[in-house]
Amino acid sequence: MKTTDHVDASKIRQVVDALLAFVKQKKVKEGQKKLALFDDESLFELQMSVWKVGGDKTRTVPIHLPHNMYQKDRDALLIVKDIKDKPTEHTEFVYKDLLSVNEIKGVSEVMPFSVLKKEYKPFEAKRNLAKSYDIFLADEAVRTLLPSVLGKEFYKRNKFPIKINLEKDNLKATIDRALRAAYVCLSNRGSCSSVNIAHTGMSAEEIAANVKETVDTIGNHVNGGWPNIKSIHLRTKSSLSIPVYTNLISPEWDLKKSEVLAAMDNTDIAKLKLQLKLEQSHSIEAERKRKDLDPSEKLKSKRPKTALLYKAEPFKGTRKERRAKLNDSTPRQRLRQRKAEAKIRQEK
């Protein structure tokens, strides 16, 4: 579906204009003549949350922006498969020659997989490697082997390697397209995703066009489609998030059961409080169903750790007996007793 079916183009433009005005006001207030193009504060970030997390695995989805958000050539590292029975120097030479023949200038370095595996085992080495390049490309022959080798430092910085088929005829166009794209990670473990899609040096029209393309792409790739998207916000790193799209109705709610639910629509922001109550009641109903409880049975909620902590009673008896009991207890029990005694003294 097109963006206009779900997100009003004029609403996107209003949000973009408001954020640009905020950034301009902030620069004047702080006496800055110009924000660096790749400072965190200069980037526009689009945030998306879903009602229900799903999918078999985390996916990296490319977003081919109509207006390039990168004002300089990105420094890229290409990770390739080792050529069998050949030294690593030979592998580097072969793939560098391949890039040269295709007149590809975006890739500054080539690294065989065996070099990555042997020389970048320490955490500090992986962190320095993640900082050294703007983007990482990987031959599809080794792409699936990389997560366990690179570790969490790469994925924490959103430096996940982009899969490239090095056997394609139009290799130059493929790599250029990969270097210009933005990438969003659609996780099967968390309900929120974010991606940088523009910067403050771009015009309002260019930023709005990038937002539209990003919204379209996410809507087509997210698990459950548009009904599962709860909200989409746009922000800069130094501003509040402004909603671009809000969906108040979960796809799991049965709208026919209630007249109030049936009357709800996504333009009725005043019913956000009702939505929160419905979410709470829905989660309670789901929990009862999971535990297979009868309608007459009460749902027992887990007692918070703080309640257990403060309800612990101090040791009783003589000073010698209390000290003996304290020495026999575990460190956690001793901490709990000290907290309990402090709470009792506070109440007195």
C-alpha positions in Angstrom: 0.0 0.0 0.0 1.0 3.6 -0.5 2.0 5.9 2.3 -1.0 8.1 1.8 -3.3 5.1 2.7 -1.9 5.2 6.3 0.1 8.4 6.8 -1.0 11.8 5.8 1.8 13.5 3.6 0.9 16.9 5.1 1.3 15.5 8.6 4.8 14.3 7.7 5.7 17.8 6.4 4.4 19.5 9.5 6.5 17.2 11.7 9.6 17.8 9.6 9.1 21.6 9.6 8.6 21.6 13.4 11.8 19.6 14.0 13.8 21.8 11.6 12.5 24.9 13.4 13.5 23.4 16.8 17.1 22.6 15.5 17.4 26.2 14.1 16.3 27.7 17.4 18.7 25.5 19.3 21.6 26.5 17.1 20.8 30.2 17.7 20.4 29.7 21.4 23.7 27.9 21.7 25.5 30.3 19.4 26.4 27.6 16.9 27.0 28.7 13.3 26.7 25.2 11.9 26.1 21.7 13.1 28.5 19.0 11.8 26.7 16.9 9.3 27.4 13.6 11.1 27.0 14.8 14.7 24.3 12.8 16.5 22.2 16.0 17.0 22.0 16.6 13.2 20.4 13.2 12.3 16.7 12.5 11.9 15.7 9.3 13.5 12.5 7.4 12.7 11.2 5.2 15.5 8.6 2.4 15.1 6.8 0.3 17.7 4.6 -2.8 17.1 1.7 -4.3 19.1 3.0 -7.9 18.9 6.6 -9.1 18.5 6.8 -12.0 16.0 8.9 -13.6 13.3 11.3 -16.4 13.3 14.5 -14.2 13.3 15.8 -10.7 13.3 15.9 -9.2 9.8 17.9 -6.3 8.4 15.8 -4.4 5.9 17.4 -2.0 3.4 15.6 1.4 2.8 16.6 2.9 -0.6 16.2 6.6 0.2 15.2 8.9 -2.7 17.7 11.5 -1.4 21.1 10.4 -0.2 21.6 11.3 3.5 25.4 10.7 3.3 27.3 13.8 2.3 30.6 12.0 1.8 31.7 8.6 0.5 31.1 6.0 3.2 34.2 4.2 4.4 33.4 0.5 3.8 35.0 -2.8 4.6 34.3 -5.9 2.5 34.5 -9.2 4.2 35.1 -12.1 1.7 35.4 -15.8 1.6 38.9 -17.2 1.6 40.0 -18.8 -1.7 40.7 -22.5 -1.0 44.4 -23.5 -0.6 45.6 -20.0 -1.2 47.2 -17.5 1.3 45.2 -14.6 2.5 47.3 -12.1 0.5 46.2 -13.8 -2.7 42.5 -13.6 -1.6 42.9 -9.9 -0.9 44.6 -9.3 -4.3 41.8 -11.2 -6.3 38.9 -9.3 -4.7 40.7 -5.9 -4.9 41.3 -6.6 -8.5 37.6 -7.4 -8.9 36.6 -4.1 -7.4 39.1 -2.3 -9.6 37.9 -3.9 -12.8 34.3 -2.9 -11.9 35.4 0.7 -11.0 34.0 0.4 -7.5 35.4 3.2 -5.3 33.2 2.9 -2.2 35.1 0.0 -0.7 38.3 1.0 1.0 39.5 -2.3 2.3 39.0 -6.1 1.7 39.4 -8.6 4.6 39.3 -12.4 4.2 37.1 -14.2 6.7 40.1 -16.1 8.2 41.9 -12.8 9.0 38.8 -11.5 10.8 38.5 -14.7 12.8 42.1 -14.9 13.9 43.2 -11.3 14.4 40.0 -9.8 15.9 39.2 -12.2 18.8 39.8 -9.7 21.6 36.9 -7.5 22.6 39.1 -4.3 22.2 40.1 -5.3 18.7 36.4 -5.8 17.7 35.4 -2.5 19.2 38.2 -0.7 17.3 37.2 -2.4 14.1 33.6 -1.3 14.5 34.7 2.3 14.9 37.1 2.2 11.9 34.5 1.9 9.2 31.1 3.5 8.4 29.6 0.3 6.9 30.5 -3.4 6.6 29.7 -5.4 3.5 30.0 -9.2 3.5 30.1 -11.8 0.8 26.9 -13.8 1.1 29.0 -17.0 1.3 30.2 -15.9 4.8 27.4 -13.7 5.9 25.7 -16.3 8.2 29.0 -17.0 10.0 29.6 -13.4 11.0 27.3 -12.8 14.1 29.2 -15.3 16.3 32.6 -13.9 15.2 31.8 -10.1 15.4 30.0 -10.2 18.7 27.5 -7.8 20.2 29.7 -4.7 19.8 28.9 -4.5 16.1 25.2 -5.0 16.5 25.0 -2.5 19.4 26.4 0.1 17.1 24.1 -0.9 14.2 27.2 -2.0 12.2 25.7 -5.3 11.1 27.3 -6.5 7.8 25.2 -6.1 4.6 25.0 -9.2 2.4 26.4 -8.7 -1.1 26.4 -11.2 -4.0 29.9 -10.7 -5.5 29.0 -12.9 -8.5 26.4 -10.5 -9.9 27.0 -8.9 -13.3 26.1 -5.4 -12.2 28.3 -5.5 -9.1 29.1 -1.7 -9.2 25.3 -0.8 -9.1 24.7 -3.4 -6.3 27.4 -2.0 -4.1 26.6 1.6 -4.8 23.0 0.9 -3.9 24.0 -0.8 -0.7 26.3 2.1 0.3 23.5 4.7 -0.3 20.8 2.8 1.6 19.7 3.1 5.2 19.1 -0.1 7.2 16.5 -0.9 9.9 16.8 -3.9 12.1 13.4 -5.6 12.7 13.9 -7.6 15.8 11.9 -10.7 16.9 12.7 -9.9 20.5 11.8 -6.3 21.0 8.8 -4.2 20.0 10.7 -1.1 18.9 13.0 -0.3 16.0 14.8 2.9 14.9 16.8 4.1 11.8 18.5 7.3 10.8 17.0 8.5 7.5 18.1 12.2 7.0 20.1 15.1 8.5 19.4 18.8 9.2 21.5 19.9 6.2 18.8 18.6 3.8 15.7 20.5 2.7 12.3 19.9 4.2 11.1 18.3 0.9 14.0 15.9 0.8 13.5 14.9 4.5 9.8 14.4 4.0 10.4 12.2 0.9 12.9 10.0 2.8 10.3 9.7 5.7 7.6 8.5 3.2 9.9 5.9 1.6 11.0 4.7 5.1 7.4 4.4 6.3 6.4 2.5 3.1 9.3 0.1 3.4 8.7 -0.7 7.1 5.0 -1.1 6.6 5.6 -3.7 3.9 8.2 -5.7 5.8 7.1 -5.6 9.5 5.6 -8.8 10.8 1.8 -8.5 10.7 1.8 -5.6 8.4 0.2 -2.2 9.0 -2.4 -3.4 11.6 0.5 -4.5 13.8 2.3 -1.1 13.8 1.4 0.7 17.0 3.2 4.0 16.3 5.8 5.8 14.2 7.7 8.8 15.6 10.2 11.2 14.1 12.9 13.0 16.2 16.4 14.4 16.2 18.8 13.3 18.8 18.3 16.4 20.9 14.5 16.8 20.5 11.3 15.1 21.7 9.7 12.4 19.5 6.8 13.7 17.4 4.1 11.1 16.3 3.7 10.7 12.5 1.4 7.7 12.7 -0.6 6.2 15.7 -2.7 3.1 15.7 -4.8 2.8 18.8 -6.4 -0.5 18.0 -4.6 -3.8 18.5 -5.3 -6.4 15.8 -6.1 -8.9 18.6 -9.0 -6.9 20.0 -12.5 -8.1 19.1 -14.2 -4.8 18.2 -17.6 -6.5 18.0 -17.7 -7.3 21.7 -18.0 -3.7 22.8 -19.8 -0.6 21.6 -17.0 1.6 22.9 -14.4 -0.5 21.0 -16.4 -0.4 17.9 -16.6 3.4 18.0 -12.9 3.8 18.3 -10.7 5.0 15.5 -7.1 6.1 15.0 -8.0 9.8 15.0 -9.5 9.7 18.5 -6.4 10.6 20.6 -8.6 11.5 23.6 -9.2 7.8 24.2 -5.6 7.0 24.9 -6.5 6.3 28.6 -9.1 3.9 27.5 -6.6 2.2 25.3 -4.2 1.7 28.2 -7.0 0.1 30.3 -7.9 -2.2 27.3 -4.3 -3.2 27.0 -4.1 -4.1 30.7 -7.4 -6.1 30.6 -6.2 -7.9 27.4 -2.9 -8.9 29.1 -4.7 -10.1 32.2 -7.1 -12.2 30.0 -4.2 -13.6 28.1 -2.5 -14.6 31.3 -5.6 -16.3 32.7 -5.9 -18.2 29.4 -2.2 -19.2 29.6 -2.6 -20.6 33.2 -6.0 -22.2 32.2 -7.9 -20.6 35.2 -11.6 -20.9 35.8 -13.7 -17.7 35.8 -14.1 -18.0 39.6 -10.4 -18.4 40.3 -8.3 -15.3 41.0 -5.2 -14.4 39.1 -2.3 -14.3 41.6 0.2 -11.7 40.7 3.9 -12.1 41.5 4.9 -10.2 44.6 7.6 -7.6 43.9 11.1 -8.1 45.2 10.8 -4.9 47.3 7.8 -6.3 49.1 9.7 -9.4 50.0 12.6 -7.3 51.1 10.7 -5.0 53.4 8.5 -7.8 54.9 11.5 -9.7 56.1 11.7 -9.6 59.9 14.9 -8.8 61.8 16.5 -11.6 63.8 15.2 -12.0 67.3 16.9 -13.1 70.6 19.9 -11.9 72.5 22.7 -10.1 70.8 24.9 -13.2 70.7 22.1 -15.3 69.2 21.3 -12.7 66.5 25.0 -12.5 65.6 25.2 -16.3 65.3 22.1 -16.4 63.0 23.6 -13.5 60.9 26.8 -15.4 60.4 24.9 -18.6 59.3 22.9 -16.7 56.7 23.7 -16.0 53.1 24.9 -12.5 51.9 21.5 -11.9 50.3 19.7 -12.8 53.5 22.0 -10.5 55.5 21.3 -7.6 53.1 17.5 -8.3 53.4 17.7 -8.3 57.2 19.6 -5.0 57.3 17.0 -3.4 55.0 14.2 -4.7 57.2 15.8 -3.3 60.3 16.4 0.0 58.6 12.8 0.1 57.6 11.6 -0.6 61.1 13.8 2.1 62.6 12.5 4.5 60.0 8.9 3.8 60.9 9.6 4.3 64.6 
